[in-house]
Amino acid sequence: MELNFKVLGEGEPLIILHGLFGMLDNWQTLGRQFAEEFKVYLVDQRNHGKSPHDPIMDYASMAEDLFDLMLDEDISSANIMGHSMGGKTVMQFAHMHPEKVHKLIVVDMAPRAYESGHRPIFEALYQVDLNLVENRTDAEEMLAQGIKDEGIRLFLLKNLKRKKEGGYEWKMNLDAIFRHYPDILSPIQNEIPFANPALFIRGARSNYILDADFDLIKEQFTDAEIATVEDAGHWVHAEAPEELLQLVLDFLKK
């Protein structure tokens, strides 16, 4: 699968993967800052953004998408970073292709299984009748029936796309994402621990990486360090961008 991606800057490659319902645009501001010192690849994962839709969606497949991208771009190895679902993709990739990963950065995600937490979002998205949407305001009003948080609504509405023939559609493959939601919640599969340097960054107000996850992380990623950003929840890159930027730059420059 040929993923959609954007390249910024020059130098040692740094590949960044977004989370569930996201797209490469979510990382453009930080991407430009990283691009002052690295060649940054911002990537849309399958069934997200402008990347192809596919009925299959699991971490092994998404890891192979990343492998194909690196092959096509003639990247022998890279620093690789992922947030949330993207964090699991890069963890899986590091286990499957350790020789392709120089340093690994995972933002607010552990390699364990998670309980369902996105059902209200799926329900709200499916309640949007795209046949009745004439503008973005219509879609937001429909989403607001199930999602009261304006920030989440605006994040999801980035997926709304006007069709050439008129009307609107979702950029993301909502049906495939919903069908494979159990796969997205599943743990990372590994046989041999990843031994290269890894940095796990968690938000202090998030419950995605708990103290109880530290042993599992260091069991699967033997040279891992874990940093906590005090003034952030799960969306560390949006809530504390400067702190995340500095943590990642310090780690990559070691």
Backbone bond lengths (Angstrom), bond angles and torsions (degrees), N, CA, C in turn:
res aa  C-N    CA-C-N  psi(-1)  N-CA   C-N-CA  omega(-1)  CA-C   N-CA-C  phi
1 M - - - 1.456 - - 1.527 110.22 -
2 E 1.333 116.74 131.07 1.455 121.40 178.54 1.523 109.31 -92.42
3 L 1.322 115.84 102.05 1.454 120.98 -178.44 1.523 110.93 -72.74
4 N 1.326 116.02 149.09 1.459 121.04 171.63 1.526 108.65 -77.14
5 F 1.331 116.62 136.96 1.458 119.83 178.45 1.518 110.26 -152.56
6 K 1.320 115.46 164.67 1.458 123.02 178.27 1.523 108.03 -129.54
7 V 1.322 116.90 139.18 1.463 122.30 -178.88 1.527 109.65 -110.48
8 L 1.338 115.29 133.07 1.458 121.66 177.84 1.528 108.97 -130.15
9 G 1.310 117.64 135.70 1.458 121.37 172.76 1.514 114.59 77.62
10 E 1.327 114.17 -173.96 1.469 122.85 -179.87 1.523 109.31 -137.13
11 G 1.338 115.79 159.85 1.460 120.73 176.74 1.514 112.18 120.80
12 E 1.323 115.43 -155.39 1.453 121.39 178.98 1.533 109.34 -63.82
13 P 1.340 118.12 135.24 1.469 119.37 -175.15 1.527 114.06 -72.11
14 L 1.322 114.46 139.69 1.459 123.80 172.96 1.520 107.02 -130.56
15 I 1.324 116.95 115.98 1.468 122.41 -178.04 1.528 108.44 -103.37
16 I 1.340 116.31 132.36 1.467 121.27 -176.67 1.526 110.25 -123.73
17 L 1.335 116.05 128.45 1.458 122.86 178.93 1.526 110.67 -115.36
18 H 1.322 116.29 134.37 1.465 124.25 -179.12 1.535 111.40 -80.99
19 G 1.333 115.17 179.18 1.454 121.67 -179.72 1.517 113.61 -101.66
20 L 1.320 116.50 -171.44 1.460 124.73 -177.83 1.525 110.92 -58.66
21 F 1.338 116.20 134.66 1.468 125.12 -178.90 1.525 112.46 68.77
22 G 1.334 117.77 5.02 1.456 120.89 -177.03 1.513 112.87 -96.69
23 M 1.332 115.15 -167.38 1.458 122.81 178.99 1.521 107.72 -164.07
24 L 1.318 116.16 170.98 1.465 119.72 -175.74 1.526 112.70 -60.48
25 D 1.350 117.33 -27.40 1.469 120.09 179.81 1.524 112.54 -58.32
26 N 1.358 117.02 -27.68 1.460 120.26 -179.17 1.532 112.09 -60.93
27 W 1.326 116.94 -21.65 1.466 121.16 -174.67 1.534 112.58 -112.06
28 Q 1.335 117.80 11.54 1.473 119.21 -174.52 1.522 113.06 -65.31
29 T 1.327 117.62 -42.17 1.469 119.68 -178.15 1.523 110.92 -61.89
30 L 1.338 116.58 -50.68 1.468 119.34 177.42 1.522 110.89 -67.82
31 G 1.325 116.38 -34.77 1.462 119.69 179.29 1.516 111.97 -57.86
32 R 1.337 116.70 -41.17 1.466 120.01 178.80 1.527 111.40 -64.08
33 Q 1.331 116.01 -35.46 1.466 119.11 179.31 1.531 110.88 -71.82
34 F 1.323 117.32 -41.66 1.468 119.79 175.42 1.530 110.78 -63.20
35 A 1.345 116.18 -31.21 1.462 120.66 -175.86 1.527 112.75 -69.49
36 E 1.326 117.43 -9.96 1.460 119.48 174.65 1.522 111.43 -68.51
37 E 1.347 116.08 -19.66 1.465 119.56 -178.44 1.530 113.53 -130.41
38 F 1.340 117.83 -11.68 1.462 120.91 -177.08 1.523 110.45 -134.82
39 K 1.322 116.01 161.55 1.460 121.67 169.17 1.518 106.30 -88.42
40 V 1.318 116.66 107.39 1.461 122.43 -170.53 1.519 110.64 -97.89
41 Y 1.322 115.61 129.63 1.459 122.45 173.61 1.524 107.94 -109.13
42 L 1.327 117.11 111.39 1.458 122.16 173.82 1.521 106.93 -94.86
43 V 1.327 116.93 125.76 1.465 120.94 -167.62 1.529 111.38 -122.77
44 D 1.345 115.88 136.54 1.460 121.59 166.82 1.523 108.30 -87.98
45 Q 1.323 117.80 121.85 1.459 119.89 175.83 1.536 110.38 -73.27
46 R 1.318 115.99 162.14 1.461 119.93 -178.97 1.529 111.03 -54.06
47 N 1.308 115.86 144.39 1.467 123.93 -179.77 1.529 113.08 67.28
48 H 1.328 117.03 14.98 1.463 122.42 178.96 1.533 109.44 -134.49
49 G 1.348 115.91 152.45 1.452 120.55 176.05 1.515 112.25 55.54
50 K 1.327 116.34 -131.74 1.463 121.55 -178.50 1.521 112.65 -100.31
51 S 1.338 117.44 8.23 1.467 119.91 177.88 1.525 110.30 -76.59
52 P 1.342 116.92 158.71 1.470 120.54 -177.63 1.522 112.84 -60.39
53 H 1.323 114.73 151.58 1.460 122.06 173.07 1.525 108.87 -88.34
54 D 1.321 115.19 144.40 1.455 120.62 -178.93 1.529 108.30 -149.21
55 P 1.336 118.30 140.70 1.468 119.57 -179.56 1.521 113.70 -69.16
56 I 1.342 117.90 -18.26 1.463 122.04 179.90 1.519 109.03 -96.46
57 M 1.336 115.88 135.54 1.465 119.57 178.82 1.521 109.31 -152.80
58 D 1.319 116.12 95.63 1.459 122.18 174.22 1.524 107.44 -142.90
59 Y 1.327 116.12 170.13 1.468 118.30 -172.20 1.519 113.30 -70.08
60 A 1.327 117.92 -30.71 1.463 119.26 176.82 1.532 110.04 -64.29
61 S 1.332 116.47 -42.49 1.469 120.49 179.36 1.524 111.02 -66.82
62 M 1.331 116.76 -41.76 1.467 119.73 -179.34 1.525 111.15 -69.09
63 A 1.335 116.85 -32.16 1.462 120.17 175.07 1.530 110.62 -66.49
64 E 1.328 116.78 -38.21 1.466 120.12 178.17 1.525 111.13 -68.93
65 D 1.347 117.31 -32.23 1.464 119.73 173.85 1.521 110.27 -58.28
66 L 1.323 115.88 -43.06 1.461 120.94 -179.56 1.529 110.53 -66.61
67 F 1.327 116.28 -39.91 1.469 120.78 177.32 1.531 110.10 -59.92
68 D 1.348 116.81 -44.38 1.467 120.88 -179.91 1.525 110.81 -63.54
69 L 1.326 117.13 -39.07 1.465 120.30 178.87 1.531 110.33 -62.05
70 M 1.332 115.87 -45.04 1.462 119.32 -179.60 1.522 110.81 -65.52
71 L 1.328 116.67 -36.24 1.463 120.67 177.54 1.529 110.04 -64.35
72 D 1.327 116.95 -47.47 1.465 121.52 -178.65 1.522 111.64 -63.74
73 E 1.337 116.70 -34.23 1.458 121.40 -178.26 1.530 112.69 -91.53
74 D 1.321 116.09 4.79 1.467 122.09 178.74 1.532 111.32 56.25
75 I 1.343 115.72 44.92 1.463 121.79 177.98 1.532 107.67 -100.96
76 S 1.320 117.16 111.40 1.465 119.96 -177.43 1.525 111.61 -72.97
77 S 1.336 116.76 -39.33 1.462 121.29 174.77 1.528 107.59 -156.56
78 A 1.329 115.43 159.00 1.461 119.47 -175.88 1.514 110.62 -152.99
79 N 1.315 115.77 161.21 1.459 121.40 164.26 1.518 106.13 -79.16
80 I 1.327 116.77 133.04 1.463 119.77 -173.44 1.520 109.51 -129.85
81 M 1.343 115.46 130.91 1.459 121.41 -177.76 1.517 109.91 -129.63
82 G 1.338 116.43 140.57 1.448 120.42 176.79 1.516 111.18 -143.76
83 H 1.327 115.79 145.42 1.468 121.95 177.74 1.523 109.64 -109.39
84 S 1.339 116.42 133.97 1.461 122.83 173.56 1.532 110.33 56.65
85 M 1.336 119.05 -119.69 1.462 120.19 177.41 1.523 110.78 -55.82
86 G 1.332 116.69 -39.18 1.460 120.15 176.36 1.515 111.93 -62.86
87 G 1.348 115.91 -31.07 1.461 120.17 175.61 1.516 111.77 -63.72
88 K 1.326 116.31 -39.84 1.467 119.07 177.24 1.522 111.76 -69.32
89 T 1.344 115.91 -36.30 1.465 118.37 177.01 1.523 110.89 -61.17
90 V 1.334 117.34 -45.49 1.466 118.97 -178.03 1.525 111.39 -71.13
91 M 1.339 117.81 -31.33 1.472 119.17 174.15 1.520 110.47 -63.45
92 Q 1.346 116.04 -46.25 1.465 119.80 178.73 1.522 110.94 -61.53
93 F 1.339 115.93 -41.50 1.464 120.64 178.68 1.521 111.09 -61.63
94 A 1.331 117.05 -41.09 1.466 120.99 -179.06 1.528 111.17 -63.78
95 H 1.326 117.34 -34.71 1.464 120.12 177.57 1.527 111.47 -74.54
96 M 1.338 116.96 -37.52 1.464 120.71 -177.03 1.527 112.67 -79.77
97 H 1.340 116.62 -33.80 1.469 121.25 -176.02 1.530 110.09 -136.02
98 P 1.326 117.99 62.66 1.477 120.02 -176.17 1.518 113.36 -59.95
99 E 1.330 117.16 -28.72 1.462 120.39 -178.64 1.531 111.96 -68.68
100 K 1.341 117.48 -15.76 1.458 121.56 -178.43 1.535 112.58 -92.00
101 V 1.336 116.83 -5.80 1.465 120.84 -174.70 1.524 110.15 -112.69
102 H 1.317 117.03 115.68 1.461 121.36 175.36 1.531 108.90 -75.94
103 K 1.351 115.43 -62.55 1.458 120.77 174.57 1.525 108.58 -132.88
104 L 1.325 115.46 146.68 1.466 122.41 -175.53 1.525 109.73 -114.79
105 I 1.337 116.27 133.53 1.473 121.08 175.03 1.517 108.28 -125.83
106 V 1.318 116.61 125.32 1.464 122.23 179.08 1.527 107.85 -119.44
107 V 1.337 116.36 125.08 1.453 121.32 -177.72 1.529 110.15 -104.26
108 D 1.317 115.19 110.65 1.459 125.83 172.79 1.531 114.03 53.88
109 M 1.318 115.09 56.17 1.458 121.13 175.47 1.526 108.90 -158.47
110 A 1.339 115.78 137.06 1.460 122.02 175.61 1.532 108.70 -106.66
111 P 1.324 117.72 165.50 1.468 119.58 -178.26 1.529 114.68 -81.15
112 R 1.326 117.42 9.30 1.465 120.99 -176.77 1.529 112.21 -88.60
113 A 1.332 115.57 174.50 1.465 121.76 172.62 1.525 109.40 -76.94
114 Y 1.326 115.42 150.42 1.468 121.52 179.35 1.523 110.09 -122.11
115 E 1.322 115.16 153.36 1.453 120.18 174.45 1.527 109.25 -81.23
116 S 1.324 115.68 155.72 1.457 121.40 -179.89 1.532 110.64 -61.03
117 G 1.334 115.47 131.47 1.461 119.13 178.35 1.512 112.89 -138.76
118 H 1.336 116.74 1.78 1.465 120.20 -174.96 1.527 113.54 -111.24
119 R 1.322 117.66 9.58 1.470 119.62 -178.22 1.519 112.44 -56.42
120 P 1.354 119.28 -44.16 1.467 118.56 179.21 1.526 112.62 -61.12
121 I 1.341 117.20 -33.36 1.461 120.18 178.99 1.523 110.47 -69.65
122 F 1.330 116.92 -45.08 1.471 119.67 176.61 1.533 110.48 -58.52
123 E 1.318 116.42 -45.74 1.469 120.21 -179.01 1.524 110.90 -60.87
124 A 1.338 116.44 -43.11 1.460 119.92 -179.55 1.529 111.38 -66.33
125 L 1.331 117.26 -39.95 1.464 120.52 179.05 1.524 111.37 -64.39
126 Y 1.331 115.97 -40.49 1.462 119.03 179.87 1.531 112.27 -73.43
127 Q 1.324 116.44 -18.10 1.468 119.46 176.82 1.529 112.46 -79.48
128 V 1.323 116.59 -12.07 1.464 120.17 176.28 1.527 108.48 -77.32
129 D 1.318 116.56 111.98 1.464 121.87 178.14 1.523 108.08 -85.71
130 L 1.328 115.86 98.24 1.464 120.65 -175.30 1.526 112.25 -62.42
131 N 1.321 117.63 -23.66 1.466 120.73 177.92 1.531 111.88 -67.96
132 L 1.342 116.10 -21.34 1.466 120.50 -178.38 1.530 112.66 -102.21
133 V 1.323 116.48 -2.48 1.466 120.70 -177.60 1.523 109.83 -83.03
134 E 1.325 116.02 118.17 1.460 121.43 177.14 1.521 112.08 -104.55
135 N 1.342 116.40 -18.80 1.467 120.78 177.34 1.528 107.87 -158.29
136 R 1.339 115.66 174.60 1.458 120.62 -176.05 1.528 111.98 -65.00
137 T 1.320 115.98 -30.28 1.466 119.52 178.98 1.526 110.77 -63.19
138 D 1.336 116.33 -40.28 1.467 119.97 176.99 1.525 110.24 -58.04
139 A 1.323 116.02 -46.71 1.467 120.33 -178.20 1.527 110.87 -64.60
140 E 1.333 116.81 -40.98 1.465 118.83 -179.91 1.526 111.28 -65.28
141 E 1.321 117.08 -38.82 1.462 119.95 178.97 1.524 111.26 -63.91
142 M 1.332 116.36 -37.23 1.467 120.15 177.05 1.523 110.72 -68.00
143 L 1.346 116.29 -42.49 1.463 120.06 178.51 1.524 111.50 -64.07
144 A 1.323 116.20 -34.70 1.468 120.87 -176.21 1.526 112.73 -64.19
145 Q 1.328 116.70 -19.68 1.462 119.33 177.36 1.527 111.63 -64.97
146 G 1.334 116.09 -28.45 1.461 119.50 -179.00 1.518 114.20 -115.43
147 I 1.339 117.47 -17.89 1.463 121.62 -176.84 1.525 108.78 -126.24
148 K 1.305 116.89 108.83 1.462 121.65 -176.57 1.524 112.79 -82.40
149 D 1.341 117.23 -24.27 1.462 121.78 -177.58 1.529 109.91 -75.76
150 E 1.332 116.17 115.40 1.466 120.28 -177.15 1.525 111.80 -62.97
151 G 1.325 116.73 -37.55 1.461 120.31 -179.49 1.517 112.08 -61.47
152 I 1.331 117.21 -41.78 1.471 120.95 178.51 1.523 109.86 -66.80
153 R 1.347 116.69 -40.69 1.468 119.51 178.83 1.524 111.03 -60.64
154 L 1.327 117.08 -46.09 1.463 120.55 -178.98 1.526 111.28 -64.93
155 F 1.338 115.92 -37.21 1.469 120.15 176.35 1.527 110.40 -61.08
156 L 1.330 117.23 -46.52 1.467 121.38 -178.58 1.527 111.40 -68.10
157 L 1.340 116.63 -35.06 1.463 120.23 -177.73 1.522 113.03 -69.14
158 K 1.333 117.54 -13.41 1.464 119.16 172.55 1.525 110.93 -63.27
159 N 1.335 115.56 -18.42 1.466 120.24 178.44 1.524 113.22 -83.11
160 L 1.325 117.77 -7.15 1.461 120.65 -177.82 1.529 109.97 -78.90
161 K 1.317 115.62 131.43 1.466 120.98 -174.56 1.525 110.24 -131.88
162 R 1.319 116.06 132.68 1.463 120.54 175.79 1.530 109.39 -78.31
163 K 1.310 117.05 132.54 1.461 122.13 178.07 1.530 110.40 -83.06
164 K 1.339 116.10 148.17 1.466 120.58 -179.43 1.521 111.81 -58.55
165 E 1.332 114.98 -37.15 1.461 119.32 -177.49 1.524 112.62 -84.05
166 G 1.322 116.97 3.08 1.457 121.76 -179.16 1.511 111.60 104.74
167 G 1.314 116.48 154.47 1.460 120.64 -177.34 1.516 111.32 85.87
168 Y 1.326 115.31 -175.41 1.464 121.10 -175.11 1.523 111.37 -129.72
169 E 1.332 115.13 157.72 1.460 122.76 174.04 1.525 108.52 -148.06
170 W 1.334 116.47 166.76 1.461 120.96 174.75 1.518 109.86 -85.13
171 K 1.324 117.34 137.16 1.463 120.47 172.03 1.524 109.97 -64.44
172 M 1.332 115.94 -41.38 1.470 120.38 -177.39 1.527 110.39 -75.89
173 N 1.317 114.97 156.94 1.461 122.35 175.49 1.526 107.45 -89.04
174 L 1.330 115.70 82.19 1.457 121.12 -172.19 1.522 112.46 -59.59
175 D 1.329 117.12 -40.11 1.469 120.05 -178.07 1.527 111.47 -63.94
176 A 1.340 117.38 -43.65 1.471 120.42 179.64 1.519 110.85 -66.99
177 I 1.329 116.84 -40.00 1.471 120.34 179.04 1.525 110.20 -62.86
178 F 1.324 116.32 -44.32 1.470 120.26 -179.99 1.527 110.86 -65.38
179 R 1.317 116.47 -43.92 1.476 120.83 -178.45 1.527 111.32 -63.23
180 H 1.331 116.09 -34.42 1.473 120.13 -177.05 1.528 112.37 -102.19
181 Y 1.312 116.78 16.09 1.461 119.22 178.88 1.531 112.38 -56.18
182 P 1.352 119.53 -39.83 1.474 118.80 175.04 1.527 112.87 -58.83
183 D 1.340 117.89 -34.87 1.473 120.70 177.17 1.526 110.54 -68.13
184 I 1.337 116.70 -35.46 1.465 120.70 179.32 1.526 110.67 -67.29
185 L 1.323 116.63 -31.49 1.468 121.27 179.29 1.525 112.82 -81.35
186 S 1.316 117.02 -12.57 1.472 121.20 -170.81 1.521 112.36 -72.30
187 P 1.339 117.01 159.50 1.473 120.54 179.35 1.519 111.67 -74.89
188 I 1.323 115.22 163.82 1.466 121.50 176.08 1.520 108.96 -79.13
189 Q 1.332 114.86 137.98 1.466 120.69 179.92 1.528 109.29 -98.01
190 N 1.329 115.97 128.16 1.462 118.58 177.39 1.520 110.42 -145.69
191 E 1.316 115.49 150.49 1.464 122.04 175.48 1.520 111.05 -110.90
192 I 1.330 116.03 -37.56 1.464 121.41 -179.53 1.519 108.96 -122.10
193 P 1.328 119.03 128.92 1.473 121.15 179.92 1.525 111.53 -59.34
194 F 1.322 116.04 149.61 1.460 122.46 175.85 1.524 108.06 -84.19
195 A 1.336 116.95 125.08 1.463 120.51 -169.88 1.533 114.13 -102.20
196 N 1.316 118.43 -11.98 1.462 119.83 -179.84 1.537 110.58 -76.09
197 P 1.325 117.83 166.09 1.468 119.91 -178.29 1.530 112.37 -58.93
198 A 1.319 115.63 138.36 1.465 121.77 178.50 1.526 108.47 -138.26
199 L 1.316 115.16 142.22 1.463 121.45 176.96 1.526 108.65 -123.61
200 F 1.335 116.00 123.80 1.457 122.09 174.75 1.522 107.73 -107.40
201 I 1.323 116.12 123.34 1.468 121.53 -178.84 1.528 107.87 -112.61
202 R 1.328 116.76 125.85 1.464 119.56 179.74 1.525 110.31 -122.23
203 G 1.330 115.09 152.27 1.449 120.53 172.74 1.517 109.40 -86.97
204 A 1.315 117.13 135.59 1.471 120.79 -177.59 1.524 111.09 -64.46
205 R 1.335 117.14 -27.95 1.464 120.88 -179.00 1.527 112.45 -95.04
206 S 1.330 116.18 12.70 1.465 121.75 178.69 1.522 109.70 -108.50
207 N 1.317 116.67 152.94 1.474 120.45 176.48 1.525 111.69 -110.44
208 Y 1.328 116.56 20.85 1.469 119.43 -178.25 1.527 112.12 -79.64
209 I 1.335 117.84 -34.78 1.469 121.13 172.17 1.518 107.25 -118.89
210 L 1.323 115.71 108.70 1.459 121.94 179.92 1.524 109.94 -96.05
211 D 1.321 116.58 161.43 1.464 119.50 174.56 1.525 110.67 -55.35
212 A 1.330 116.19 -33.59 1.462 121.30 -179.34 1.528 112.87 -67.75
213 D 1.344 116.66 -14.18 1.476 120.39 179.51 1.523 112.72 -86.91
214 F 1.324 117.76 -11.03 1.469 120.39 -173.34 1.529 112.16 -58.61
215 D 1.320 117.46 -43.57 1.465 120.16 -177.56 1.525 111.18 -63.83
216 L 1.337 117.10 -41.92 1.467 120.60 179.00 1.519 110.41 -64.43
217 I 1.319 117.17 -42.96 1.466 120.25 179.21 1.520 110.51 -59.71
218 K 1.336 116.96 -46.47 1.468 119.74 -176.13 1.527 112.33 -76.89
219 E 1.325 116.07 -17.34 1.458 119.46 173.69 1.529 110.38 -74.12
220 Q 1.332 116.47 -39.59 1.465 120.71 -178.74 1.529 112.56 -87.39
221 F 1.337 117.02 -25.20 1.468 122.23 -177.94 1.525 107.09 -130.53
222 T 1.327 114.88 90.39 1.465 120.59 -164.90 1.527 113.92 -68.92
223 D 1.340 117.55 -20.76 1.466 120.54 177.94 1.530 110.02 -111.24
224 A 1.333 116.11 40.41 1.468 120.72 -177.00 1.519 111.42 -91.12
225 E 1.332 114.41 143.97 1.458 121.20 167.69 1.519 107.53 -121.80
226 I 1.324 115.99 151.13 1.461 121.10 -175.76 1.520 108.94 -122.95
227 A 1.330 116.03 125.73 1.464 121.92 -179.85 1.525 109.16 -117.62
228 T 1.324 115.98 143.52 1.461 122.01 179.78 1.521 110.17 -114.47
229 V 1.321 115.76 129.41 1.465 121.62 176.46 1.523 107.15 -99.66
230 E 1.308 116.67 114.04 1.469 121.67 -169.37 1.519 113.82 -66.21
231 D 1.311 117.56 -38.40 1.469 120.56 -172.83 1.521 112.69 -97.74
232 A 1.331 117.49 34.37 1.463 120.14 -177.11 1.519 111.24 -139.74
233 G 1.336 113.87 152.14 1.454 121.51 169.83 1.511 108.26 -101.54
234 H 1.340 116.75 -139.70 1.466 120.51 -176.71 1.524 112.01 -68.69
235 W 1.332 117.40 -32.19 1.469 121.08 -176.60 1.525 109.56 -89.41
236 V 1.320 115.94 64.59 1.470 121.45 -173.74 1.525 111.14 -58.10
237 H 1.336 117.33 -41.95 1.463 120.81 -175.86 1.524 112.52 -68.38
238 A 1.331 117.52 -23.49 1.462 120.89 178.48 1.529 111.73 -92.99
239 E 1.338 116.72 -32.12 1.464 120.84 -173.85 1.533 113.08 -91.33
240 A 1.324 116.77 -28.22 1.475 120.53 179.80 1.534 109.62 -142.64
241 P 1.338 117.12 60.79 1.468 119.82 -174.14 1.518 114.60 -61.93
242 E 1.325 117.41 -39.19 1.462 119.42 -177.05 1.523 111.34 -67.43
243 E 1.338 116.40 -39.15 1.460 119.33 179.28 1.523 110.92 -68.54
244 L 1.334 116.14 -41.43 1.464 118.84 177.54 1.529 110.62 -63.29
245 L 1.325 116.37 -43.91 1.463 120.76 178.69 1.519 110.75 -55.11
246 Q 1.325 117.21 -47.41 1.455 120.91 -176.95 1.521 111.59 -67.65
247 L 1.333 117.20 -40.58 1.462 120.43 178.09 1.516 111.58 -60.02
248 V 1.327 115.74 -44.05 1.465 120.03 -177.72 1.526 111.19 -70.29
249 L 1.330 116.57 -43.18 1.471 119.24 179.44 1.524 111.26 -63.23
250 D 1.323 117.49 -42.63 1.471 120.67 178.49 1.528 110.46 -60.99
251 F 1.326 116.11 -41.54 1.469 120.73 179.83 1.518 111.62 -66.28
252 L 1.319 117.52 -43.64 1.468 120.73 -176.73 1.519 111.83 -71.38
253 K 1.329 117.79 -26.71 1.462 121.44 -177.83 1.518 113.49 -87.48
254 K 1.322 117.98 -6.78 1.461 120.09 -179.75 1.528 110.53 -61.65
